[in-house]
């Protein structure tokens, strides 16, 4: 049973109740990024554009952070409005929003567990950390959804 | 040893980022990260830059094996927009000149 597939004009979705309820939590998780001080997830989802030029980076953030917030908020809204249990189809553009929400959730959860760079062994931690088990499961969904969207691309 | 009376102070010149050699192109750099899936990164390169699957895969593997790779070059404004689009897709991207 594959949760996502390209059917020639849209992306088909097949989720059971447990899967849908887990996914329905993601918009709230992401809306909370950066609300607490020193949130590693905020550092990962809003990385520097200029590594060695604080001033240029400040200017970039002044111009672009609001835009990025709006784009992510739209993605979360699309996701929240379309995710539910059952079998149904969503537009490719909506599926792309799903992909970004699922991907951002993985990055946020992993960042909060200190997985930012150079730790390719992190998957071993999945067995003992429920949040990382969620990261792995979301990774499975993301992989299948990427396949479906790559099929849509031709 | 005492601190010199005129301690080095970083002077923030608002024009500093504009005074670089305008002839040098800007590069968009994507950095390796342990969480994003390889297939997802390939899809993002195809989706954002219109690359073939082969070219997108080559770039993804360069990021993966070398830690970073230049994925686009051009005028600064366009590179900033590319960095924005890559950030929107969760990739770790920066821009630099040269």
gemmi code that builds the backbone of each chain (N, CA, C; Angstrom):
import gemmi

chains = {
    "A": [
        ("UNK", (0.839, -1.194, 0.000), (0.000, 0.000, 0.000), (0.876, 1.246, 0.000)),
        ("UNK", (0.756, 2.046, -1.036), (1.591, 3.242, -1.099), (0.746, 4.483, -0.776)),
        ("UNK", (1.264, 5.341, 0.107), (0.440, 6.479, 0.541), (0.227, 7.542, -0.529)),
        ("UNK", (1.181, 7.616, -1.513), (1.063, 8.649, -2.549), (1.397, 8.060, -3.913)),
        ("UNK", (0.697, 8.526, -4.947), (1.027, 8.112, -6.313), (0.519, 9.165, -7.299)),
        ("UNK", (1.162, 9.206, -8.442), (0.747, 10.082, -9.540), (-0.223, 9.298, -10.407)),
        ("UNK", (-1.410, 9.862, -10.662), (-2.395, 9.113, -11.452), (-2.591, 9.695, -12.849)),
        ("UNK", (-1.676, 10.592, -13.254), (-1.790, 11.156, -14.598), (-2.254, 12.594, -14.587)),
        ("UNK", (-2.983, 12.988, -13.545), (-3.370, 14.406, -13.448), (-3.346, 14.947, -12.028)),
        ("UNK", (-3.264, 14.089, -11.031), (-3.137, 14.592, -9.666), (-2.416, 13.540, -8.817)),
        ("UNK", (-2.201, 13.894, -7.552), (-1.493, 12.983, -6.640), (-2.530, 12.299, -5.754)),
        ("UNK", (-2.573, 10.988, -5.812), (-3.503, 10.263, -4.960), (-2.890, 10.064, -3.580)),
        ("UNK", (-3.733, 10.152, -2.570), (-3.318, 10.039, -1.171), (-4.102, 8.881, -0.545)),
        ("UNK", (-3.405, 8.094, 0.261), (-4.095, 7.034, 0.995), (-3.496, 6.979, 2.394)),
        ("UNK", (-4.264, 7.444, 3.383), (-3.770, 7.517, 4.765), (-4.783, 6.879, 5.705)),
        ("UNK", (-4.276, 6.109, 6.683), (-5.195, 5.607, 7.694), (-5.351, 6.659, 8.797)),
        ("UNK", (-6.199, 6.340, 9.755), (-6.550, 7.335, 10.766), (-5.336, 7.770, 11.588)),
        ("UNK", (-4.502, 6.790, 11.951), (-3.327, 7.088, 12.767), (-2.343, 7.977, 12.002)),
        ("UNK", (-2.122, 7.632, 10.750), (-1.205, 8.437, 9.921), (-1.730, 9.859, 9.757)),
        ("UNK", (-3.021, 9.981, 9.475), (-3.604, 11.307, 9.259), (-3.537, 12.144, 10.534)),
        ("UNK", (-3.738, 11.500, 11.697), (-3.723, 12.283, 12.932), (-2.302, 12.719, 13.283)),
        ("UNK", (-1.313, 11.883, 12.970), (0.084, 12.303, 13.177), (0.427, 13.494, 12.277)),
        ("UNK", (0.026, 13.398, 11.014), (0.334, 14.481, 10.069), (-0.386, 15.778, 10.453)),
        ("UNK", (-1.596, 15.641, 10.977), (-2.374, 16.839, 11.324), (-1.710, 17.655, 12.420)),
        ("UNK", (-0.758, 17.050, 13.130), (-0.050, 17.784, 14.193), (1.062, 18.676, 13.641)),
        ("UNK", (1.479, 18.436, 12.413), (2.667, 19.123, 11.912), (2.513, 20.645, 11.775)),
        ("UNK", (1.353, 21.147, 11.286), (1.258, 22.612, 11.170), (1.468, 23.330, 12.506)),
        ("UNK", (0.915, 22.763, 13.579), (1.088, 23.388, 14.886), (2.552, 23.318, 15.327)),
        ("UNK", (3.159, 22.157, 15.089), (4.588, 22.023, 15.409), (5.404, 23.115, 14.711)),
        ("UNK", (5.114, 23.328, 13.428), (5.917, 24.292, 12.656), (5.562, 25.737, 12.998)),
        ("UNK", (4.296, 25.979, 13.317), (3.909, 27.338, 13.696), (4.609, 27.747, 14.993)),
        ("UNK", (5.048, 26.753, 15.782), (5.710, 27.044, 17.049), (7.210, 27.243, 16.947)),
        ("UNK", (7.756, 27.060, 15.747), (9.215, 27.212, 15.594), (9.617, 28.662, 15.846)),
        ("UNK", (10.587, 28.844, 16.754), (11.104, 30.182, 17.038), (10.352, 30.915, 18.131)),
        ("UNK", (9.264, 30.319, 18.629), (8.507, 31.007, 19.679), (9.276, 30.991, 20.997)),
        ("UNK", (10.076, 29.963, 21.203), (10.903, 29.916, 22.409), (12.327, 30.319, 22.054)),
        ("UNK", (12.990, 30.945, 23.011), (14.356, 31.404, 22.779), (15.278, 30.219, 22.504)),
        ("UNK", (16.288, 30.449, 21.695), (17.299, 29.434, 21.398), (16.700, 28.152, 20.834)),
        ("UNK", (15.705, 28.289, 19.982), (15.107, 27.126, 19.337), (15.992, 26.731, 18.153)),
        ("UNK", (16.632, 25.558, 18.279), (17.532, 25.113, 17.207), (16.781, 24.951, 15.888)),
        ("UNK", (15.484, 24.651, 15.974), (14.695, 24.485, 14.751), (14.633, 25.795, 13.973)),
        ("UNK", (14.569, 26.933, 14.683), (14.518, 28.230, 14.001), (15.834, 28.486, 13.264)),
        ("UNK", (16.948, 28.124, 13.896), (18.237, 28.294, 13.236), (18.330, 27.486, 11.960)),
        ("UNK", (17.741, 26.289, 11.978), (17.814, 25.434, 10.789), (16.846, 25.869, 9.699)),
        ("UNK", (15.668, 26.327, 10.077), (14.671, 26.704, 9.062), (14.881, 28.126, 8.546)),
        ("UNK", (15.642, 28.917, 9.293), (15.970, 30.269, 8.847), (17.484, 30.442, 8.871)),
        ("UNK", (18.193, 29.709, 8.026), (19.662, 29.771, 8.059), (20.165, 31.100, 7.491)),
        ("UNK", (21.430, 31.390, 7.777), (22.036, 32.597, 7.223), (22.124, 32.464, 5.709)),
        ("UNK", (21.899, 33.572, 5.008), (22.104, 33.589, 3.554), (23.553, 33.953, 3.243)),
        ("UNK", (24.147, 34.756, 4.129), (25.545, 35.161, 3.987), (26.290, 34.627, 5.203)),
        ("UNK", (27.199, 33.695, 4.977), (27.893, 33.048, 6.087), (28.845, 33.989, 6.806)),
        ("UNK", (29.545, 34.847, 6.062), (30.633, 35.625, 6.650), (30.405, 37.119, 6.527)),
        ("UNK", (29.170, 37.535, 6.420), (28.878, 38.960, 6.289), (27.579, 39.243, 7.051)),
        ("UNK", (27.756, 39.561, 8.339), (26.588, 39.756, 9.205), (25.681, 40.859, 8.693)),
        ("UNK", (26.329, 41.911, 8.151), (25.530, 43.045, 7.709), (24.665, 42.682, 6.503)),
        ("UNK", (25.296, 42.021, 5.532), (24.527, 41.597, 4.356), (23.446, 40.611, 4.766)),
        ("UNK", (23.775, 39.740, 5.740), (22.785, 38.767, 6.182), (21.609, 39.461, 6.878)),
        ("UNK", (21.925, 40.480, 7.688), (20.860, 41.230, 8.352), (19.929, 41.887, 7.337)),
        ("UNK", (20.516, 42.439, 6.302), (19.722, 43.088, 5.260), (18.866, 42.057, 4.512)),
        ("UNK", (19.493, 40.911, 4.209), (18.738, 39.842, 3.546), (17.555, 39.402, 4.417)),
        ("UNK", (17.820, 39.210, 5.705), (16.740, 38.770, 6.603), (15.638, 39.825, 6.689)),
        ("UNK", (16.041, 41.114, 6.722), (15.052, 42.178, 6.811), (14.102, 42.117, 5.605)),
        ("UNK", (14.676, 41.799, 4.439), (13.875, 41.772, 3.218), (13.089, 40.477, 3.045)),
        ("UNK", (13.687, 39.349, 3.458), (13.145, 38.056, 3.034), (12.456, 37.227, 4.116)),
        ("UNK", (12.731, 37.491, 5.395), (12.173, 36.614, 6.427), (10.648, 36.672, 6.453)),
        ("UNK", (10.093, 37.877, 6.292), (8.634, 37.994, 6.276), (8.030, 37.218, 5.113)),
        ("UNK", (8.712, 37.281, 3.975), (8.253, 36.560, 2.786), (8.285, 35.042, 3.030)),
        ("UNK", (9.375, 34.596, 3.662), (9.506, 33.167, 3.961), (8.423, 32.733, 4.957)),
        ("UNK", (8.158, 33.569, 5.952), (7.086, 33.262, 6.912), (5.744, 33.122, 6.209)),
        ("UNK", (5.467, 34.066, 5.300), (4.175, 34.019, 4.595), (4.064, 32.762, 3.737)),
        ("UNK", (5.157, 32.437, 3.021), (5.130, 31.249, 2.151), (4.914, 29.985, 2.985)),
        ("UNK", (5.587, 29.915, 4.135), (5.440, 28.718, 4.985), (4.047, 28.651, 5.606)),
        ("UNK", (3.506, 29.814, 5.948), (2.162, 29.843, 6.510), (1.145, 29.351, 5.471)),
        ("UNK", (1.338, 29.755, 4.212), (0.447, 29.278, 3.142), (0.573, 27.775, 2.975)),
        ("UNK", (1.811, 27.269, 3.017), (2.021, 25.818, 2.908), (1.287, 25.085, 4.033)),
        ("UNK", (1.401, 25.607, 5.255), (0.744, 24.962, 6.404), (-0.769, 24.984, 6.242)),
        ("UNK", (-1.298, 26.104, 5.712), (-2.745, 26.201, 5.530), (-3.224, 25.179, 4.496)),
        ("UNK", (-2.501, 25.094, 3.372), (-2.868, 24.118, 2.339), (-2.844, 22.712, 2.934)),
        ("UNK", (-1.789, 22.427, 3.670), (-1.632, 21.098, 4.267), (-2.774, 20.817, 5.240)),
        ("UNK", (-3.035, 21.767, 6.155), (-4.063, 21.565, 7.187), (-5.442, 21.382, 6.548)),
        ("UNK", (-5.683, 22.086, 5.426), (-6.999, 22.004, 4.786), (-7.183, 20.713, 4.002)),
        ("UNK", (-6.079, 20.099, 3.585), (-6.224, 18.939, 2.698), (-5.894, 17.611, 3.372)),
        ("UNK", (-5.172, 17.621, 4.494), (-4.785, 16.336, 5.077), (-5.950, 15.740, 5.879)),
        ("UNK", (-6.260, 14.507, 5.589), (-7.305, 13.786, 6.323), (-7.136, 12.307, 6.034)),
        ("UNK", (-7.817, 11.482, 6.775), (-7.725, 10.053, 6.516), (-8.528, 9.714, 5.250)),
        ("UNK", (-8.203, 8.556, 4.685), (-8.999, 8.090, 3.560), (-8.222, 8.063, 2.255)),
        ("UNK", (-8.967, 7.894, 1.177), (-8.367, 7.860, -0.162), (-8.939, 9.014, -0.952)),
        ("UNK", (-8.060, 9.846, -1.475), (-8.508, 11.014, -2.210), (-7.351, 11.502, -3.068)),
        ("UNK", (-7.564, 12.569, -3.821), (-6.515, 13.103, -4.692), (-6.322, 14.587, -4.402)),
        ("UNK", (-5.069, 15.039, -4.506), (-4.765, 16.466, -4.326), (-3.991, 16.959, -5.555)),
        ("UNK", (-4.073, 18.268, -5.805), (-3.355, 18.877, -6.929), (-1.848, 18.796, -6.691)),
        ("UNK", (-1.090, 18.803, -7.783), (0.369, 18.755, -7.675), (0.892, 19.913, -6.819)),
        ("UNK", (0.331, 21.116, -7.011), (0.821, 22.271, -6.239), (0.551, 22.072, -4.746)),
        ("UNK", (-0.578, 21.432, -4.418), (-0.846, 21.139, -3.002), (0.123, 20.083, -2.480)),
        ("UNK", (0.415, 19.091, -3.314), (1.356, 18.043, -2.904), (2.749, 18.633, -2.655)),
        ("UNK", (3.105, 19.670, -3.423), (4.397, 20.332, -3.191), (4.408, 21.023, -1.831)),
        ("UNK", (3.272, 21.615, -1.447), (3.172, 22.211, -0.109), (3.295, 21.126, 0.968)),
        ("UNK", (2.668, 19.974, 0.733), (2.803, 18.838, 1.666), (4.282, 18.462, 1.833)),
        ("UNK", (4.970, 18.410, 0.704), (6.373, 17.997, 0.726), (7.202, 18.957, 1.588)),
        ("UNK", (6.932, 20.258, 1.431), (7.683, 21.247, 2.218), (7.318, 21.162, 3.700)),
        ("UNK", (6.042, 20.959, 4.011), (5.639, 20.861, 5.425), (6.269, 19.626, 6.067)),
        ("UNK", (6.203, 18.506, 5.379), (6.798, 17.275, 5.923), (8.309, 17.446, 6.069)),
        ("UNK", (8.940, 18.040, 5.064), (10.386, 18.250, 5.117), (10.785, 19.194, 6.241)),
        ("UNK", (10.052, 20.303, 6.391), (10.360, 21.256, 7.462), (10.177, 20.608, 8.835)),
        ("UNK", (9.145, 19.785, 8.971), (8.921, 19.113, 10.257), (10.097, 18.196, 10.585)),
        ("UNK", (10.597, 17.486, 9.588), (11.756, 16.623, 9.809), (12.962, 17.451, 10.259)),
        ("UNK", (13.199, 18.558, 9.551), (14.346, 19.402, 9.892), (14.203, 19.978, 11.302)),
        ("UNK", (12.988, 20.422, 11.651), (12.774, 21.034, 12.967), (12.983, 20.017, 14.082)),
        ("UNK", (12.381, 18.832, 13.917), (12.510, 17.802, 14.958), (13.960, 17.360, 15.104)),
        ("UNK", (14.632, 17.169, 13.987), (16.031, 16.718, 14.039), (16.925, 17.789, 14.647)),
        ("UNK", (16.676, 19.052, 14.287), (17.508, 20.142, 14.821), (17.371, 20.219, 16.340)),
        ("UNK", (16.157, 20.010, 16.834), (15.945, 20.072, 18.287), (16.600, 18.907, 19.000)),
        ("UNK", (16.947, 17.854, 18.263), (17.685, 16.734, 18.854), (19.187, 16.886, 18.596)),
        ("UNK", (19.570, 18.064, 18.121), (20.990, 18.337, 17.931), (21.573, 17.775, 16.648)),
        ("UNK", (20.687, 17.373, 15.727), (21.182, 16.803, 14.466), (21.172, 17.900, 13.413)),
        ("UNK", (22.306, 18.536, 13.238), (22.391, 19.661, 12.308), (23.355, 19.373, 11.174)),
        ("UNK", (24.490, 18.802, 11.505), (25.460, 18.527, 10.450), (26.423, 17.435, 10.893)),
        ("UNK", (26.966, 16.765, 9.924), (28.047, 15.822, 10.170), (27.723, 14.656, 11.089)),
        ("UNK", (26.453, 14.301, 11.187), (26.138, 13.161, 12.054), (25.300, 12.152, 11.285)),
        ("UNK", (25.951, 11.495, 10.377), (25.242, 10.532, 9.538), (24.778, 9.298, 10.311)),
        ("UNK", (25.254, 9.147, 11.570), (24.865, 7.984, 12.372), (23.545, 8.205, 13.099)),
        ("UNK", (22.926, 9.347, 12.871), (21.755, 9.687, 13.676), (20.636, 8.662, 13.541)),
        ("UNK", (20.593, 7.975, 12.397), (19.483, 7.037, 12.215), (19.501, 5.923, 13.253)),
        ("UNK", (20.689, 5.667, 13.844), (20.762, 4.660, 14.915), (19.976, 5.097, 16.146)),
        ("UNK", (19.821, 6.402, 16.324), (19.113, 6.922, 17.491), (17.603, 6.751, 17.372)),
        ("UNK", (17.160, 6.459, 16.141), (15.730, 6.374, 15.894), (15.061, 5.372, 16.821)),
        ("UNK", (15.766, 4.292, 17.112), (15.157, 3.206, 17.891), (14.822, 3.629, 19.316)),
        ("UNK", (15.549, 4.607, 19.832), (15.333, 4.970, 21.233), (14.711, 6.348, 21.415)),
        ("UNK", (14.456, 7.051, 20.344), (13.937, 8.409, 20.469), (12.655, 8.540, 19.640)),
        ("UNK", (11.498, 8.704, 20.299), (10.233, 8.744, 19.553), (10.176, 9.881, 18.529)),
        ("UNK", (10.771, 11.043, 18.866), (10.744, 12.141, 17.911), (11.537, 11.796, 16.661)),
        ("UNK", (12.648, 11.075, 16.859), (13.445, 10.694, 15.686), (12.780, 9.565, 14.921)),
        ("UNK", (11.991, 8.740, 15.618), (11.190, 7.734, 14.906), (10.187, 8.447, 14.006)),
        ("UNK", (9.630, 9.554, 14.498), (8.713, 10.350, 13.678), (9.454, 10.947, 12.474)),
        ("UNK", (10.687, 11.410, 12.705), (11.505, 11.937, 11.602), (11.698, 10.862, 10.525)),
        ("UNK", (11.952, 9.647, 10.966), (12.179, 8.555, 10.011), (10.899, 8.212, 9.251)),
        ("UNK", (9.790, 8.163, 9.963), (8.512, 7.856, 9.307), (8.154, 8.957, 8.303)),
        ("UNK", (8.343, 10.205, 8.722), (8.089, 11.322, 7.793), (9.031, 11.245, 6.592)),
        ("UNK", (10.240, 10.760, 6.814), (11.182, 10.583, 5.710), (10.678, 9.558, 4.707)),
        ("UNK", (10.066, 8.487, 5.236), (9.470, 7.486, 4.348), (8.359, 8.119, 3.511)),
        ("UNK", (7.483, 8.866, 4.163), (6.399, 9.534, 3.421), (6.962, 10.498, 2.388)),
        ("UNK", (7.995, 11.249, 2.800), (8.586, 12.227, 1.894), (9.172, 11.532, 0.662)),
        ("UNK", (9.833, 10.400, 0.885), (10.444, 9.674, -0.235), (9.377, 9.216, -1.232)),
        ("UNK", (8.263, 8.702, -0.722), (7.203, 8.226, -1.614), (6.560, 9.401, -2.347)),
        ("UNK", (6.376, 10.519, -1.622), (5.774, 11.700, -2.251), (6.711, 12.313, -3.306)),
        ("UNK", (8.007, 12.291, -3.031), (8.974, 12.769, -4.036), (8.893, 11.907, -5.290)),
        ("UNK", (8.794, 10.592, -5.113), (8.665, 9.689, -6.265), (7.433, 10.050, -7.090)),
        ("UNK", (6.310, 10.277, -6.386), (5.061, 10.602, -7.095), (5.209, 11.926, -7.848)),
        ("UNK", (5.852, 12.913, -7.209), (6.004, 14.214, -7.863), (7.028, 14.158, -8.995)),
        ("UNK", (8.032, 13.298, -8.846), (8.986, 13.114, -9.949), (8.271, 12.467, -11.135)),
        ("UNK", (7.360, 11.527, -10.858), (6.561, 10.938, -11.940), (5.715, 12.017, -12.613)),
        ("UNK", (5.168, 12.932, -11.799), (4.337, 13.999, -12.359), (5.161, 14.918, -13.253)),
        ("UNK", (6.461, 15.067, -12.909), (7.351, 15.927, -13.676), (7.690, 15.288, -15.030)),
        ("UNK", (7.613, 13.973, -15.083), (7.880, 13.260, -16.328), (9.334, 12.919, -16.513)),
    ],
    "B": [
        ("UNK", (50.125, 43.453, 29.982), (49.800, 44.125, 28.727), (48.417, 44.759, 28.831)),
        ("UNK", (48.350, 45.982, 28.545), (47.060, 46.670, 28.627), (46.459, 46.810, 27.235)),
        ("UNK", (45.197, 46.990, 27.259), (44.517, 47.158, 25.969), (44.944, 48.476, 25.347)),
        ("UNK", (45.202, 48.507, 24.104), (45.544, 49.761, 23.453), (44.392, 50.754, 23.562)),
        ("UNK", (44.779, 52.009, 23.639), (43.736, 53.034, 23.747), (42.798, 52.985, 22.552)),
        ("UNK", (43.410, 52.640, 21.444), (42.556, 52.569, 20.253), (42.364, 51.104, 19.869)),
        ("UNK", (41.496, 50.462, 20.641), (41.227, 49.053, 20.371), (40.614, 48.914, 18.985)),
        ("UNK", (40.945, 47.827, 18.332), (40.352, 47.660, 17.003), (38.842, 47.554, 17.102)),
        ("UNK", (38.210, 48.377, 16.377), (36.748, 48.390, 16.383), (36.284, 48.041, 14.984)),
        ("UNK", (35.359, 47.142, 14.947), (34.831, 46.771, 13.636), (33.907, 47.891, 13.159)),
        ("UNK", (34.308, 48.498, 12.070), (33.502, 49.587, 11.528), (32.545, 49.005, 10.500)),
        ("UNK", (31.293, 49.163, 10.788), (30.301, 48.649, 9.850), (30.041, 49.681, 8.769)),
        ("UNK", (30.600, 49.425, 7.645), (30.400, 50.338, 6.531), (29.165, 49.890, 5.758)),
        ("UNK", (28.135, 50.734, 5.748), (26.906, 50.294, 5.069), (27.103, 50.020, 3.587)),
        ("UNK", (28.183, 50.539, 3.043), (28.399, 50.313, 1.616), (29.301, 49.101, 1.355)),
        ("UNK", (29.752, 48.458, 2.448), (30.796, 47.446, 2.255), (30.374, 46.345, 1.285)),
        ("UNK", (29.115, 45.930, 1.393), (28.709, 44.827, 0.529), (28.492, 45.295, -0.905)),
        ("UNK", (28.410, 46.622, -1.091), (28.221, 47.136, -2.445), (29.557, 47.443, -3.115)),
        ("UNK", (30.639, 47.484, -2.283), (31.908, 47.929, -2.834), (32.760, 46.762, -3.330)),
        ("UNK", (32.193, 45.549, -3.319), (32.943, 44.435, -3.869), (33.058, 44.593, -5.376)),
        ("UNK", (33.972, 43.847, -5.922), (34.166, 43.918, -7.366), (32.864, 43.536, -8.070)),
        ("UNK", (32.212, 44.507, -8.707), (30.927, 44.193, -9.329), (31.077, 43.247, -10.510)),
        ("UNK", (32.332, 43.062, -10.973), (32.530, 42.190, -12.121), (32.461, 40.714, -11.755)),
        ("UNK", (32.659, 40.422, -10.451), (32.637, 39.018, -10.041), (31.198, 38.538, -9.915)),
        ("UNK", (30.911, 37.363, -10.454), (29.548, 36.853, -10.322), (29.291, 36.348, -8.901)),
        ("UNK", (28.042, 36.196, -8.589), (27.657, 35.618, -7.300), (27.327, 34.147, -7.499)),
        ("UNK", (27.622, 33.380, -6.463), (27.341, 31.953, -6.514), (26.358, 31.563, -5.413)),
        ("UNK", (25.433, 30.666, -5.761), (24.539, 30.064, -4.773), (25.151, 28.732, -4.363)),
        ("UNK", (25.406, 28.574, -3.064), (26.045, 27.364, -2.541), (25.027, 26.577, -1.716)),
        ("UNK", (24.917, 25.291, -1.983), (24.107, 24.410, -1.138), (25.052, 23.531, -0.329)),
        ("UNK", (24.767, 23.433, 0.982), (25.614, 22.686, 1.916), (24.977, 21.349, 2.258)),
        ("UNK", (25.833, 20.382, 2.516), (25.330, 19.056, 2.881), (24.644, 19.109, 4.238)),
        ("UNK", (23.562, 18.368, 4.374), (22.967, 18.205, 5.705), (22.522, 16.757, 5.836)),
        ("UNK", (22.476, 16.256, 7.083), (22.255, 14.825, 7.268), (20.791, 14.410, 7.255)),
        ("UNK", (19.876, 15.364, 7.122), (18.453, 15.043, 7.293), (17.703, 15.006, 5.954)),
        ("UNK", (17.951, 15.981, 5.089), (17.240, 15.981, 3.807), (17.588, 14.740, 2.983)),
        ("UNK", (16.559, 14.149, 2.394), (16.762, 12.937, 1.599), (17.400, 13.300, 0.251)),
        ("UNK", (18.258, 12.404, -0.221), (18.922, 12.629, -1.515), (17.910, 12.839, -2.639)),
        ("UNK", (16.888, 11.983, -2.686), (15.903, 12.101, -3.763), (15.131, 13.414, -3.681)),
        ("UNK", (14.913, 13.869, -2.451), (14.221, 15.151, -2.279), (15.089, 16.290, -2.819)),
        ("UNK", (16.380, 16.268, -2.512), (17.285, 17.322, -2.983), (17.332, 17.333, -4.519)),
        ("UNK", (17.361, 16.150, -5.112), (17.335, 16.064, -6.587), (16.048, 16.698, -7.117)),
        ("UNK", (14.935, 16.368, -6.492), (13.645, 16.931, -6.935), (13.657, 18.454, -6.831)),
        ("UNK", (14.202, 18.989, -5.715), (14.252, 20.443, -5.528), (15.087, 21.096, -6.633)),
        ("UNK", (16.234, 20.505, -6.974), (17.069, 21.084, -8.035), (16.350, 21.058, -9.384)),
        ("UNK", (15.617, 19.985, -9.639), (14.857, 19.915, -10.892), (13.738, 20.947, -10.881)),
        ("UNK", (13.039, 21.025, -9.771), (11.867, 21.896, -9.669), (12.255, 23.379, -9.736)),
        ("UNK", (13.336, 23.755, -9.032), (13.689, 25.171, -8.947), (14.534, 25.646, -10.120)),
        ("UNK", (15.384, 24.766, -10.646), (16.313, 25.211, -11.683), (16.022, 24.603, -13.043)),
        ("UNK", (15.051, 23.734, -13.105), (14.710, 23.123, -14.378), (15.757, 22.160, -14.903)),
        ("UNK", (16.614, 21.646, -14.008), (17.654, 20.714, -14.436), (17.063, 19.364, -14.851)),
        ("UNK", (17.803, 18.673, -15.713), (17.471, 17.278, -15.998), (17.735, 16.458, -14.736)),
        ("UNK", (17.182, 15.255, -14.714), (17.417, 14.389, -13.558), (18.906, 14.092, -13.398)),
        ("UNK", (19.613, 13.920, -14.537), (21.043, 13.620, -14.480), (21.829, 14.786, -13.878)),
        ("UNK", (21.535, 16.004, -14.338), (22.256, 17.173, -13.836), (21.914, 17.410, -12.362)),
        ("UNK", (20.641, 17.275, -12.009), (20.235, 17.466, -10.616), (20.906, 16.427, -9.719)),
        ("UNK", (21.030, 15.202, -10.216), (21.681, 14.143, -9.435), (23.170, 14.434, -9.279)),
        ("UNK", (23.801, 14.927, -10.359), (25.222, 15.271, -10.279), (25.457, 16.340, -9.207)),
        ("UNK", (24.598, 17.363, -9.193), (24.739, 18.431, -8.192), (24.508, 17.896, -6.781)),
        ("UNK", (23.486, 17.057, -6.617), (23.196, 16.501, -5.297), (24.390, 15.694, -4.787)),
        ("UNK", (24.982, 14.894, -5.681), (26.125, 14.063, -5.261), (27.341, 14.933, -4.930)),
        ("UNK", (27.497, 16.046, -5.652), (28.599, 16.965, -5.332), (28.411, 17.539, -3.935)),
        ("UNK", (27.185, 17.937, -3.610), (26.891, 18.440, -2.256), (27.186, 17.352, -1.227)),
        ("UNK", (26.728, 16.156, -1.527), (26.843, 15.048, -0.568), (28.304, 14.678, -0.319)),
        ("UNK", (29.082, 14.586, -1.385), (30.454, 14.090, -1.233), (31.447, 15.182, -0.858)),
        ("UNK", (31.205, 16.403, -1.342), (32.166, 17.482, -1.084), (31.722, 18.415, 0.028)),
        ("UNK", (30.524, 18.210, 0.550), (30.062, 19.040, 1.655), (29.333, 20.291, 1.197)),
        ("UNK", (29.644, 20.738, -0.021), (28.983, 21.913, -0.578), (29.181, 21.916, -2.089)),
        ("UNK", (28.307, 22.605, -2.770), (28.467, 22.744, -4.220), (27.763, 24.014, -4.683)),
        ("UNK", (28.348, 24.648, -5.695), (27.707, 25.801, -6.332), (26.617, 25.261, -7.256)),
        ("UNK", (25.386, 25.717, -7.025), (24.279, 25.204, -7.825), (23.735, 26.235, -8.804)),
        ("UNK", (24.131, 27.498, -8.651), (23.691, 28.533, -9.589), (24.620, 29.727, -9.450)),
        ("UNK", (24.751, 30.506, -10.519), (25.572, 31.715, -10.511), (24.848, 32.798, -11.290)),
        ("UNK", (25.176, 34.053, -10.952), (24.556, 35.134, -11.693), (24.535, 36.409, -10.887)),
        ("UNK", (23.680, 37.358, -11.296), (23.578, 38.626, -10.560), (23.134, 38.381, -9.116)),
        ("UNK", (23.572, 39.292, -8.242), (23.311, 39.093, -6.816), (21.820, 38.944, -6.496)),
        ("UNK", (20.995, 39.796, -7.104), (19.570, 39.755, -6.778), (18.960, 38.401, -7.136)),
        ("UNK", (19.379, 37.868, -8.277), (18.820, 36.574, -8.681), (19.291, 35.471, -7.748)),
        ("UNK", (20.558, 35.561, -7.331), (21.087, 34.553, -6.407), (20.379, 34.628, -5.053)),
        ("UNK", (20.063, 35.862, -4.594), (19.329, 35.983, -3.330), (17.955, 35.336, -3.443)),
        ("UNK", (17.332, 35.509, -4.601), (16.022, 34.889, -4.802), (16.153, 33.366, -4.816)),
        ("UNK", (17.217, 32.856, -5.446), (17.449, 31.403, -5.438), (17.658, 30.890, -4.023)),
        ("UNK", (18.442, 31.635, -3.221), (18.673, 31.220, -1.827), (17.347, 31.188, -1.074)),
        ("UNK", (16.530, 32.219, -1.312), (15.207, 32.248, -0.674), (14.388, 31.003, -1.057)),
        ("UNK", (14.367, 30.691, -2.334), (13.566, 29.535, -2.781), (14.116, 28.229, -2.212)),
        ("UNK", (15.446, 28.134, -2.100), (16.048, 26.931, -1.517), (15.716, 26.837, -0.025)),
        ("UNK", (15.762, 27.976, 0.686), (15.389, 27.969, 2.110), (13.928, 27.558, 2.275)),
        ("UNK", (13.074, 28.057, 1.372), (11.658, 27.695, 1.437), (11.490, 26.181, 1.285)),
        ("UNK", (12.409, 25.547, 0.578), (12.359, 24.100, 0.410), (13.233, 23.366, 1.418)),
        ("UNK", (13.720, 24.066, 2.423), (14.428, 23.400, 3.517), (15.884, 23.070, 3.239)),
        ("UNK", (16.411, 23.559, 2.109), (17.831, 23.293, 1.853), (18.684, 24.356, 2.527)),
        ("UNK", (19.871, 23.981, 2.912), (20.797, 24.872, 3.580), (21.627, 25.550, 2.485)),
        ("UNK", (21.276, 26.814, 2.165), (21.899, 27.514, 1.044), (22.436, 28.869, 1.486)),
        ("UNK", (23.547, 29.269, 0.889), (24.128, 30.601, 1.123), (24.528, 31.182, -0.220)),
        ("UNK", (24.869, 32.488, -0.225), (25.454, 33.024, -1.449), (26.776, 33.713, -1.135)),
        ("UNK", (27.639, 33.712, -2.113), (28.969, 34.297, -1.963), (29.443, 34.778, -3.318)),
        ("UNK", (30.398, 35.700, -3.280), (30.888, 36.268, -4.522), (32.242, 35.667, -4.877)),
        ("UNK", (32.461, 35.469, -6.163), (33.774, 35.026, -6.591), (33.764, 33.693, -7.282)),
    ],
}
model = gemmi.Model(1)
for chain_id, residues in chains.items():
    chain = gemmi.Chain(chain_id)
    for i, (resn, *xyz) in enumerate(residues, 1):
        res = gemmi.Residue()
        res.name, res.seqid = resn, gemmi.SeqId(i, " ")
        for name, pos in zip(("N", "CA", "C"), xyz):
            atom = gemmi.Atom()
            atom.name, atom.element = name, gemmi.Element(name[0])
            atom.pos, atom.b_iso = gemmi.Position(*pos), 0.0
            res.add_atom(atom)
        chain.add_residue(res)
    model.add_chain(chain)
structure = gemmi.Structure()
structure.add_model(model)
structure.setup_entities()
